[in-house]
Amino acid sequence: WRREFAPANAVYPDSNFYVESDILDIVGKSLACGKYTLICGHRQSGKSATCQALLRWFIEHGELLPSANEELLDPKNGLYYGYEIYILTPDSSVVVDEGKSKFWGTICDNLNTIDPTGFPLREGEIPDNLTFKKFFSKRNINNPRPVILIIDEASRLVKANKVHADDVQEITNSFLTILRTLKDDRTNYRIYSVALCGTENIKNLIVHESPNHLQSLLPFSHEDCWKIGRFKESDVKDLLSQFSETKSTKIDVTNIASDIFELTLGHRGLTGTCCRFIESTYRSDAVPIVSCDDWKRHTIVDLQARIRSMNTYGSVVRRIPPLSDSQRLMLSSVLRFGIHQATPEDPDLRFLLAEGLVIEASRDPQQKLTNNGLVKIICAASILRSIILSEIQSPPIDITSEDMPDPEKPDLEWLLTHTIKHLYLPHLYPDQTINSSTDEPSEYAFQTEFSAIITKLLPTMYPTKEYKALVEVKECDDADHRSRRLDILVRDCGSLSCGYELVVTPALECFREHTRHVAHYVKVHKTDDMFMVNLCPKPNVDYFSETSEMPETPELNVDYSEGATSTRRSSRFVGQARPKYKDCLRQPQEPFAFPENVTVVNVTLERRGSNCEAKLVFRNGKERTIMIEGSEWEMW
């Protein structure tokens, strides 16, 4: 039987390449102990796969169940060591905003569909909550067996029209209260344990606005609430290794897995999509992806197009315009500054987490809260950020006929200078944009501004061409330390392509590492020209030197104390920062060679009274000074 990648929905080891969920054993033992368990995860995080995996887990670990009977193991009929296990997935037929009768009727119909014998309905019967109770009554059947009930997609029970919000709350409260009653009364009812699986919105089933209902709801304790984790890089490597062995093809598993992880940050659904894309090149007339360079040629155009075409992720982008003002503000902060802090109970945060737009920054649940009790959130995946950035509203730009570029060919220097001219600096230098480890402005803030302005400039300056600005973000998430590579590729419908890599680093060796990356980027994407833009360079570092010796980096007399005001920190504005890059200051082994077709330019932003200007210094010695005239703009 040939296995394949499954980018969405449930995954089965016998037909799909598969890596076990990191919480499977914990959740299984929780249910085996008879607990009420909550399983949370954003959209496409592997929730349904985890629910199905629990069935397999009980086949292997059924002895943990009280009074387990090995003779009563018949998974095909839902029997596990004398226990019946059911996965109830409320589909579109289950409605919560059309009254109690409709809700209970659709719930009972779903159970009847799963097991007509175990959950019988008489012809013409209109089921209600009493019918639901009878389904699990020990007196209703001759041989009552304990039931483990897993409710997948439970968050659908809280999605309804706001007009009926109060009615929905009453219905869900009633449903949870009855589940609690059935589970706690094991003398009369068969329910042994229950798992609710859904997005962050599932927590709204437990905590409502009205405190009157709180005590009647199920007592979820912290140890009974588990969150599905993202893939680790080793998991991605494992998946590709399984594929490589099946195809008997030696693909570059290690490097491709690393690149996929930089694009997805372990997002399970997007990782599956990337792997499925690779697999598709082995099924069609396309050239099979074998090397990492083969893979990288597809990531910025073809892969993004594939993700956009999928209903799952296309709907994520479509959800942005209807967001509330506070939700858009939170998402804008994540996109512009790279990170945002919010209270864990914030309903806007829960919504964005549930929709898979953002994730918690820390992988360690013990360290997810800051000292002030806030949770840090980031964009759910680098490639998702790339796609969303292409959808944001461009800032207003007024271009005069003076100094117009050649309309037949993109002029990267002209685009760069006019992009810098229209930067809105308050978006780049508020305190939340400053990297805490480097005291430098965030690369995210610069990329957001650059991509939005270039996207607006291209059709304005080249109306007869079909130029597009394609954003690509890649991140390395190593023990919660995130290093970034931010590229903007400009290309038309033909073969022409050129672009920029944005760098915010004062360390020479880090600068050179980015330069080497740009050289490889030129090779992979066959760009005609490429600019590496070094933002906020240190004035005492010779970035254009080709010698192997690293210059000394003396301490600067700048106040970076915790109490430093924005005015006292104004030295950031000229790109000066306290050196903190000891790990990057490695001695290169040989003279450094700058690649061809790559134009390196240092950009220093400076304040001149009430005005601001940018000084551009090119490696060939050319210098330009530009007055910055950008105005404030909103993303949506």
N, C-alpha and C positions, 0 to 999 in steps of 0.2 A: 504494500500500500504506500503510495507516494505521499510524503508529507509536504506541506507548504506553509508559508507565512500567513497569519491572519491579523490584519491591521486593526480589526475592530471586533466587538462582540466577544463571545466566549471562545476559549482556545482549548483544544483537546490534544493531549500528547500523542495519541495514535494517528492523528491526521495533520497536526501542526507542529512546527518547531516551537519548543516550549521551555520556559524557565519558571520554576515554581515560585509562587508569591512568598515574600519574606515574612508574612504574618500568618501563613496557612496553619502552621503547627500551633501557634498561640490561639487562634480562633477555634481550631478544632478541639483543643483541650478545654477551652472555655465552654463550648457547647456540650462536650462530654461530661462536664461537671454540672450541667443543668442550668447554666447562666443565661441571662438575657443580654445579648451581645449586639453592639452597634459597630458596623463596618463602614468607614467613610472613604471616599475617594472622588477626585474630580472626574469630569467626563473623560471617557477613554483611558481610565487608569487601571483597568483590569478587574473591575468589580465583578462582572458576570463570570469571568474566568475563575476568580477566587471562589465564587459560589459553587460552580461546577467541580472545582478541585476539591472542595470539602467532601463531596460524595466519594471521590477516590481516596481521600484521607481516611474516611471511616472504614473503608474496606481494609486498609492496612493497619489501622489503629483501633478497630472496633472493640478490642479487649479492654479499652479504657472505660467503656460504658458500663454502668452498674448492671449486674446480672446478665452480662453479655452471653449470648448463646451462639456458638459458632455454627451450629446446625441450621440456624435461621439466618443464613446469609444468601440473599437472592437480590442483588442490585437491580436486575432487570425489572423486578416487581417492587422496587423501592424498599426492600427489606435488608437491614444491616444489623446482623447479630441480634435479631429480635426487636429492633427499633425500625420504625417507618420514618424515612426522611423525605420531605417534600420541598421543592423549590417553587415558590409562588412568585411569578413575575407579573405584576399588574400591567396589562397592556393598555392600548388606547381605549379599550371597551370599558375599563374601570374608570368611573367618573366620581368626582367628589364634590362637584358644585351643582348637582341636580337633585339634591335631597337624599335623605337617609335610605329610603326605599330603593332608589336607583343604585346607590353605592353598595349596599349589602347584596343586592341582587347580582350585580356584576362580579363582586368578590366571590360569591358562592358559585356562580357560573364558571369562573376561572378554576376553582378547586374541582368542580365536577368534570371539567375538561381534562384535568390532570389525571384523575382517578375516578371514573364513573361508578365503580363498585364501592370504593371507600367513602365517596362523597355523593351519594345518590340523590337525585331530584325527581320527584314525581312529575308526570306530564301535566303541564298547566300550573304547576306550583310557583308561587311568587315568593322567592326566598327573602328572609330578613335576618336580623341579628340572632334570633332564636334558632334559625336554620344553621347559622354558622356555629353556634354553641353545640347543637346536636351532632354536627359533623365530628366533634372531638369528645363527645360524651362516652364514658366507658360503658354505660348502660344501653347504648344505641347499637352495639355490635356484640356478637357472641364471643369473639376472641380479641379483646382490646389490647393493642400494643402501644407503647409510648411513642410519641411523635416528636421529631425535631423539625421545626418549621423554619425555613429560610426564606425571607421575603426579599427578593432582588428588586432593584429599581424602586425602593420604598419611597424615595424622594418624590415620585410622581403623585404621592398622596397629598402633597402640600402645594402642588402646582395647580392654580385655578385662577379664575377671573377675580380681580380685587373686589368686584361688586358683591361677590358671595363669600368674602373672606371670613366673616363671622360664622356662616353656616359650615364652611369647610373646617374651621377650627373645631366646631362642635362635633362634626362627624369623625375627624381624626382622633379627638379626645376619646370619643366613645369606642372607637376601634382599639386604641391602645389600652384603654381600661378593661375592655373585654379580654384582650390577649393576656393582660396581667392576671385577671381573675382565673382564666383557664389554666395558666401555667402554675399559679400558686395553689390551686385546688386540685392536687394530684389524686385525691381520693375519688373525685367524680369525673375528672377530665384527663385526657391522654397526653396533653402537651407537656413535654419534658423540658425543652429549651427552645429559645427563639433567637434568630438573628435578623436584624434589619440592616439591609445593605443599600447604600445610596450616596448621593453627593452631600456636600456640606449642608444643603438645605434640609437634610434629614434631621438635623439637630433642632429644626423648628417643630418637629413632632414632639419634642421633649420639653422645650422651653418656649412658652407662648407669652404674649404681651400680658394676658390676664393672669394675675397671681392666684386667682380663685381655682384655676385648673391645675396649678403646679403640683399640689400634694396628691392629686388623684392620678398623676401620670406615673409611668414606669420608673423605678429607681435605678437609672443607669449610673453606675459608678465609673470612675476613671479607668479602672483595670478592665472594664467590660466594653470600652470604646477604643477601637483600633483603626488606624489609618493605613491604607495601602500605600506602600512606598514606591519610589521610582526605581527603575533599573539602575544598577551599578554598571560601570564600564565593562567589568568582567562578565556581566550578564549578556551584554550586547555581543561580546566576543564569543561567548558560549553559543548564542543563537546562530551567528555566522559560521561557527565551526560545524554545527549540526548541518547547516545548509551545504557547506563545502564538502563534507563527507558524503552527503546524499548525492550530490552532483559529481562526485569524484573529480572535483576541480580545485586546484590550489589557488584560491583567491587570497589577497593580502588581508587576512582576517584581522590582524592586530591593528594596522593603520586605518583600515576602513571603519572598524569598530570605534576607534578613538575619534574619528571624524564625525561619525554618526552621533556619538555621545556629545560632542561639542555643539552639534546642531539641536539636539533634543533634550539635553540635560537629564536623560533617563526617562523622559515622558514615554510611558508604555505604548500608547496608541501611535504616537509619531515615530517611535522606534520601529514598531511593526510596519508602518507605512514606508519608512526608508528601506527596510529589509525586503518588503514586498516589491518595491521599485527595482532593487537589484535583481530579484528573482525574475521580474518581468522581462529583463533583457536576455534571459536564457530561454524564453518562450517564443519570442518573436524574431523578426529579421534583424533586430538591433544587434549591435556589437556587444557581446557579454561583458559585464563589468568584472574585471579581474584585479587590476591594480587600484591603488588609492587615487591616482591621477584620473583613471577612467571614471571613478565615482565622482570626484570633485567637478568634472566637466558638466555634470548634470545637476548639481545641487542648487545653483543660483537661478536656473531658468526652469528646466524640466521638472525637477522635484517640487519646486514651489508651485508650479502650474498643476501638478498632480494633486497636491494637498488642497489647493484652492477648489479643485473640481469635486472633491469628496464632500458629500453632504455634511458629514460630521464636523469638518473644520471650516467649510464654507459658511456653515451656520454660526460658527463662533465669530467670524468677521461680521456677519449680518446682524449679530446681536448688539454690536457696538452702538449704532445710531439710536436704538430705542433705550439705551441705558439712561438712568436718572442722572441729574446733574452731579450729584455727589459720587455716583459710581464712575462717571466719566472723569471727574476730577481725580479720583484715586487711580484709575488706569493711566491717565495722563502723567501722573507723578511717577508711576512705575516705568513708563516708556521714556520719559525725559531724564529721570535721575537714576534709573536702574534699580532703585529700591524704594520702598515706602513702608511706613510703620503705622499700625492701626491696632485698636483693641480687639482681642479675639472674638468678642461678642458683637462686633459691628456687623449689622445685617448686610451692608454693602460689601464688606470684606467676604462674608460667607457666600454671597451671591457670586462674586468674581471667582472665588475658589471653586465653587460648585460648577461653574461654567467652564472651568479649565483655562481661564485667562491668566491667572496668577497662581503661584504656589508659595509655600513658606520657604524662606531662604535657607534655613538650616535643615540638614538631614537628621540631626540629632533631636529627638522630641524633648529631651531634657534641657536643651539649650535654645528652644524656639522662641522664648520670651526674653525681651531685653530687661535691663535693670528696672525700668519704669513700667514693666508689665505689658509692654506692647509686643506685637509679633511683626517680624520683618517679612515683607513679601517681595517677590521678583516676578518677572514675566515667566510664564509656565515653560517656555522653550525658546531657544535662540531663534529657530526658524519661524516660530510663531510670531515673535517680535518683528522679524524681517517682513513678514506678510502684513502685519497690522500697520507697520510704519508706511507701507505703500498705500494705505487707505486713508491716512490722516489728511485733514484739510491743509492746503498750502497757505503760507502767509501772504499778505498783500505785497506786491512788488510793482514798483513804477520804474520802467526802463525808458530812458530817452534814446533818441536816434544816435546820440554821440557814442563813439567808440563801439559800434555794433560789430559782432563777429562775422566771419565768413558763413553765410547761411547754408553752404554745401557741406561743411565739415565741422564737427564739434571742436571747439577750441578749449582744451582743458584749463589752460591758464586763465582765459577769460571767464570761464565758469567758476573757477576757484576764487578769483578776485571779486567777482560780483556776488558770489555766495557769501563771502566774508563781509562784504559791504552791507549785506542785508541781515546779518546776524543780529539777534536781539540779546544783548549781553546779560540782562537780568535773568534770562533763562539759563545761562551758563554758570553763573557765579553765586547763586544763593547758597547758604550753608549746606542745604541738603544735597547739593551736587558735588560737594567736596569729598573725595575718597579719604576715609578716615585713616588709612594706612600710609597715604602718600602726600596728603594735603594738596593734591592736585585736582583740578576740575574733572568731572566725570566724562569719560569717553561717550557714554550714552547721551548726555546732553548735547555734545557736539554733533554726534551722528544724527540725532533727531532733527536738529536745526539744519544741518547740511543737506540731508536727504529731502526734507520738505522744500527747501529753497531751490535745490537743483531740479526737483520734480516740476516746480513752477517755471523755472527758467527755460527748460528744454523746449516745450511746445511754443513758448513765447518767442524764442530766438530762432527756432528752426521749424517753422510751421509746415514746410513741405516735406519734412523728414518724420520718421516714426521712431524717434529716439525715446528710450525709456531708461529711467534710473532704477536699477535693481539693487536692493539693499541685502547684504548678507552679514549676519552676525554669527560668530562662533565663539564659544566660551569653554574654558577648561575649568571644571569645578573640582578642585582638589582640596579636600578637608575644609570646605566652605570658603576657600580662597579662590577668587574668580579672576582669571586673566582673560583678556578679550582680544579678538581680532575683528575689526569693523571695516567692511569694504563697501564701496558703492561702485557698481559696474554700469557704465553707460553703453548701450548698444542699440542698433536698429534691427529691422527685420531681416537684414542680410547678415553679413559676416563681420561687419565692423564692430569693434568693442574697445573700450578704454575705460579708465576709472581711477578711483582714489582709494587709498587706505589711510584711515585716520589714526593717529598715534598721540597719546598723551602720556609722555614719559620723560623724566629728566635724566635717566640713566643711559649712558652711552651704549653699554652692551645690550640693554633691552631695545634700544633704538636699532642697533645692528641686527638683532634677531628679527625685528619687524621688517627690516630691509631685505633680509634673506627670504622672508615669507613672501614679500611683494615680488621678488624675482621669480619665485616658483609660481606665484599667482599668474604672472605674465605668461609663463610657459603653459600652464594648464588651460587658461582661457584664451590663449593666443591674442592677447590685447595688442593694439597698435601703439598704445601709449599708456603710461601709468604714472600717477602722482602719489608720492608718499608724503603726507602732510603731517609734520611734527608740530603739534600744538603745545604752547607753553614750554618751550625749551629752556634749559638753564643757561644763563648768559656766559658762564665760565667753562662750558664744555664745548670742545671742538667736534661737532657731530660729523663734519665733512672730512675729518682726518682719515687717511688710509693706513696709518701706522698701526703696529700691533700693541703699542704701549697705551695703557689707559691713563688719562690725566687724573691728577689728584682732584678731589671734590671737597673743597674746604667748607667748613660750616659757615652758614650765613647768619648775620646778626638780625634775625627776624623773630618776633614774638609769636609763638604758637601755643602759648599756655591756654588752659581750659577756659580762662576768663577773658581771653582776647576778644575784643569787639570786632565787628566787621571792618571798621576803619583801621584798627591795628593790624588786621589781616590783609590789608589792601595790597601787600606785596604779592599775594597770589595773583593779582591782576596782571602782573608783569611776568608771570610764569616762574617766579622764584619760589623754591620750596626747600624745606629741610630734607637733606638726603636720608632716605630710609631704604635704599636699594642695595644693601650689602650683598644680598644673595644674587643680585644681577651683575654685580661688578666683578665679573670673572675676566681673567687675562686671556684674550684670544691667542691661539697658538701660531697664527700666521697673519701677515698683512691683510687688511680688509679690502675687498674689491667691490665697488659699487656696480650694480648690474646695469646693462644697457637698457634703453627704452623705459627707464624709470627716472623721473624727475623728482628730486628730493628738495623739499622746501621747509624751512623753519618759519613758524608763524607766531609772533609775539604780540599780544594784545596789551595796549597801554592806554592810560588815561591822560588826557591833555586838557586840564581844567574841567569844564563841563562836557567836553567832547571825548570821544574814544577813537583810537586809530589802531590799525594793524600794520605791523612791519613784516614784510615777507622777504626772507633772505634765501636765495636759491644757491644750490651747490656750485653753479658756474660763476658765482660772484654777483649776479644781478640782484638788485634790491628794489622793492616797491613799497610805498606807504599808501594805505587806503583809509579814508575816513569811514567809520561805521555808522550807518544810518538806519538800521533795522528798527521796526516797531513791534509792539506786542501783538501776539496772535494766539488763537486757540486751536487745538487739534481737531475739534469736532464741530 
